[in-house]
């Protein structure tokens, strides 16, 4: 069975620009860098794969692959965002840090189960820092929150 997330991987425009955001700004240590000159299928490439470690031992990873077309665009939160859990006291500090650094910064948003702030990374991805509220576990419990019934109602309304 699936144990946990090892890494999520995304494309990046520039590995150093991405490192500055994830390591220097967010504080995620650069754990590994793989230089890929050939794919497992034998295609020649010039790709750099970087991994940034989270406290739980999982990673956010990025590919800089200049020889492969990719459309970078600012992502809408509903299309793609990466949510990273922090302690509640971290939110105001990081919100101020983002504004001082001139990074696109939004928040603090109250979602009931979490409070969140948002940044846009140099690649256009929305990064959410989220802190659990005391109600989090109760609100996220499918035995009492009706998650499946809500999907069923949604599907019926679409039909």
TORFINU-894102 format. One record per atom (N, C-alpha, C, O): x, y, z. Coordinates in steps of 0.05 Angstrom, whole numbers, plus 32768, in hexadecimal, padded with zeros to 4 digits. Layout:
<atoms>
XYZ...
</atoms>
This chain:
<atoms>
80117FE880008000800080008012801980008029801880068005802F7FF9801380497FF880188052801580068052802580318059801A8039806180358037807F8039802C8088804D8043808E8027804280AB802A804D80B78010805780A97FFE804C80D1800D805680DE7FF6807580DF7FF8808080E8800C808380D77FE380A080DA7FE280A780F57FD780B581057FE4809D80FB7FBE80A181167FB3808C811C7F9E8080810A7F91808781357F9A807881407F84808C814F7F73809D815D7F7E808B814C7F59809E81597F478090816C7F33807A81657F29809C81827F2E809181977F1D80A881A27F0B80BF819E7F1280A181AE7EF580B581BB7EE580BC81D67EF180AC81E27EFF80D581DF7EEB80DD81F97EF480EC82077EDC80F781FA7ECB80EB82217EDC80F882317EC8811682317ECC8125822E7EB9811E82357EE5813A82397EEC813F822C7F07813282347F1B8152821A7F098157820C7F228161821E7F388159821A7F4F817182317F32817B82437F47816582567F518163825A7F69815582607F3F813F82717F47812C82617F598121826C7F6D812782497F51811582377F61812282317F7C811482317F90813C822B7F7C814A82267F968147823E7FA88142823A7FC0814B82567F9E8149826E7FAF812E826F7FBD812C82767FD5811882697FAE80FE826A7FBA80FA82547FCF80F282597FE580FF823B7FC780F982247FD8810C82217FEF8104821A8005812682267FEB813982238000813C823D80108139823E80288143825380028149826C801081308279801C813182828033811A8279800D81028286801780F18274802980EC827B804080EA825C802080D9824A802F80E8823A804480DC823180588102823680408112822880548113820A8050811B81FB8062810C82008038810E81E38032812A81DD8029813381E88015813881CB8036815481C6802E815581B78014814581A5800E816881BF8003816E81B17FEA817A81967FF3818F81957FFF816D81807FEC817681657FF5818681577FDF819981487FE6817F815A7FC6818D814B7FB18189815A7F96817581677F92819D81567F85819B81607F6981A5814A7F5781BB81407F5A819581437F44819C812F7F3081A0813C7F15818E814B7F0C81B781387F0981BC81417EEE81B5812A7EDB81C181157EDC81A2812F7EC98198811A7EB881A181207E9B819881357E9081B2810F7E9081BC81137E7581AF81017E6181B081057E4881A180EC7E6B819380D97E5A817C80CD7E69817F80C67E80816580CB7E5C814E80BF7E69815180A17E69816380967E5B814180937E78814280767E79813B80697E5E814380527E59812D80787E4D8128806E7E32813E80747E1E813C806D7E06815380817E27816A80877E16816A80A27E08817C80A77DF8815680B37E0E815680CD7E01816980DF7E0F816A80E17E28817A80ED7E00818D81017E0B817D81197E15816A81227E09818681237E2C8179813A7E38818D81497E4881A381407E4D818681617E50819681707E638183817B7E78817781917E75817F816C7E8D816B81717EA1817781717EBD818781607EC3816E81837ECE817681847EEA815D817E7EFB8149818B7EF7815F816B7F0D814981637F1F815181697F3B8165815D7F458143817B7F49814A81837F648134817B7F78811C81797F70813C81757F90812A816B7FA5812D817D7FBE814481817FC7811781877FC9811781977FE1810781877FF780F1817F7FF281148184800E81098172802380F68181803680FD8197804080E08174803C80CD817E805080D3816F806A80E1815A806A80C98179808180CF816D809B80C78150809D80D3814180AD80B38147808E80A9812C809180B98118808080B38100807F80CE8122807280DF8111806180D5810E804580E18100803580C0811C803D80B7811D802180C58134801480D38144802180C181367FF980D0814A7FEA80BE81587FD580AB814C7FCB80C481717FD080BB817F7FB880D2817E7FA480E981847FAC80CC81767F8C80E281737F7880DB81837F5F80C481897F5980F0818B7F5180ED819B7F39810081917F23811581877F2880F681937F0A8106818D7EF3810B81A77EE380F881B47EDB812481AE7EDE812A81C27ECB813381B37EB2814881A67EB1812381B57E9D812781A67E84812581B97E6C811081B97E5F813A81C97E67813881DD7E52813481D17E36812A81DF7E24813A81B87E32813781AB7E17811B81A07E13811581947DFE810981A47E2780EE81997E2480DA81B07E2880DA81BD7E3D80C981B57E1480B681CB7E1780A381C87E2F809B81B17E35809D81DE7E3C808A81DD7E52807F81F97E54808D820D7E53806481FB7E57805782157E598055821D7E77804582127E86806682307E7F8064823A7E9A804E82507E9A804E82617E88803C824F7EAD802882637EB0802182667ECD802482537EDD8017827D7ED5800E82807EF07FF5826E7EF47FE282707EE57FF7825D7F087FE2824A7F0E7FCD82577F207FD382667F327FB482517F1A7F9E82587F2C7F9D82447F437FA3822C7F3E7F96824C7F5A7F95823A7F717F8482217F6B7F8C820B7F747F6E82247F5C7F5D820D7F577F6981FA7F427F6181E37F417F7D82047F337F8A81F37F1F7FA181E37F2B7FA481CB7F267FB181F17F3A7FC981E47F467FD481F57F5D7FD9820D7F597FD781E97F747FE681F67F897FF281E07F9B7FE981CA7F9C800781E87FA8801681D67FBA801281E07FD6801A81F77FDC800581D07FE7800081D98003801381CB8016801681B28016802181DB8025803681D18038802D81D98054802781F0805A802D81C58066802481CB8082803A81D88092805181D08091803181EC80A2804381FA80B4803581FD80CF801D81F980D18043820580E48037820C80FD8028822680FB8030823780EB8013822A810A8003824381088013825D810B800E827080FD8027825C811D8036827581228048827C810A805382928109804C826A80F7805D826F80E0804F828180CC805C829080BD8035828080CA8026828E80B5802B82AC80B5803282B780A0802882BB80CC802C82D880CB804982DF80C3804D82F280B4805C82CF80CD807882D480C7807D82D180A9808A82E2809D807482BB809D807982B68081806982CA806F807282D1805A805182D28078804282E680698052830080678054830B8051805D8309807D806D8321807D8087831D806D808E832F805E80938306807080AC8300806180A78301804380B8830C8034809182F6803A808A82F6801E808683128013808F83197FFE8078832280228073833E801A808D834E80198091835D8006809E834B802D80B78359802D80C98351801580D78361800980C78337800E80D8832C7FF880CC83347FDD80D8832E7FC880B483407FDC80A883477FC3809C832F7FB4809883317F9C8096831A7FC2808A83027FB6806C83067FB7806183107FCB805E82FE7FA2804082FF7FA2803682EF7FBA803C82D77FBC802882FC7FCC802182F07FE6800482F77FEC7FFB830E7FE97FF482E37FF57FD882E77FFD7FD382D880177FE082C5801E7FBF82E280267FB682D5803E7FB482E880557FBA82FF80527FAD82DF806B7FA882C380757F8B82BC80707F7982CC80767F8682A580637F6B829C805D7F62828680717F72827480787F4A8289807B7F3E8275808D7F2D8262807E7F18826980737F368249807C7F278234806E7F19822180827F10820B807A7F178229809B7F0A821880AF7F1D820480BB7F23820580D27F2581F180AA7F3881DC80B47F5581E680B57F6581DB80C47F5B81FA80A47F76820580A37F758223809F7F61822E80957F8A823180A67F8F824C809F7FA6824C808B7FBA823D808F7FA5825C80767FB9825A80617FC2827580577FB4828980587FDB8276804E7FE6828C803E7FF1828180247FF6826980227FF4829280107FFA82897FF68010829B7FEA801182B37FEE8022828D7FDB8038829B7FCC803782907FB0802C827B7FAA8043829F7F9E804882957F83806682917F80807582A37F84806E82787F79808A82727F768094827D7F5B808482867F4B80AE827C7F5580B982877F3D80B082797F2380B382837F0D80A482617F26809A82527F0F807C82577F098072824D7EF5806F82667F1B8052826B7F178040825A7F298028825D7F28804C82477F38803C82367F49803382457F62804282557F6D801B823F7F6B8011824A7F85801A82377F9B8015821F7F9B802782437FAF803182347FC68020823E7FDE802082557FE48013822B7FEB80028231800280118227801B80198210801C80148239802F801D823080498003822F805A7FF48242805B7FFF821880667FE6821380747FEA820980907FFC81F880957FDB821380A37FDD820B80BF7FC2820080C87FAD820C80C47FC281E880D47FA981DC80DD7F9D81EC80F47FAB81F881057F8281ED80F47F7381F9810A7F6D81E3811E7F7081CB81177F6481EA81367F5D81D5814A7F4781C281407F4581AC81497F3681CC812D7F2081BB81227F2981A9810B7F19819A81017F4181AB81037F4B819D80EA7F43818080EA7F36817780D77F4B817180FE7F47815480FD7F2A814C80FB7F22813A80ED7F19815A810A7EFC815581097EF1815C80EE7EE2814C80E27EF9817280E37EEF817B80C97EF8816980B27EEB8167809D7F0F815C80B57F1B814B80A07F14812D80A47F1F811C80967F02812780B77EFB810B80BD7EE3810380AC7ECD810C80B07EE880F180987ED280EA80867EBC80DA80937EA680D880887EC180D080AB7EAC80C180B97E9680D480C37E7F80CB80C87E9D80EE80C67E89810180D17E84811980BF7E71812880C37E95811D80AB7E938136809B7E82813380827E7D814880747E7A811B807A7E69811880637E77811C80487E6A812480357E91811780477EA0811C802F7E94810E80177E91811980017E8E80F4801A7E8480E480037E6880EE7FFB7E6280F07FE37E5780F5800E7E3C80FF80087E3E81197FF87E2D811E7FE77E51812A7FFF7E5581437FF07E5C813E7FD37E52814C7FC17E6D812B7FCE7E7481247FB27E5B81197FA47E5681217F8D7E4C81087FB17E3480FD7FA57E2081147F9E7E1481137F887E1C81277FB07E0A813E7FAA7E15814E7F937E0581577F827E2F81527F927E3C81627F7C7E3781547F617E2F81617F4E7E3B813A7F617E38812B7F487E1A812B7F3F7E15812E7F277E0881297F527DEB81297F4B7DE381447F407DD481467F2D7DEE815A7F4C7DE881757F427DF2817A7F267DE781897F177E09816D7F1F7E1481707F047E0381627EEF7E0381697ED87DF5814C7EF87DE7813B7EE47DCD81487EDA7DBF813B7ECA
</atoms>
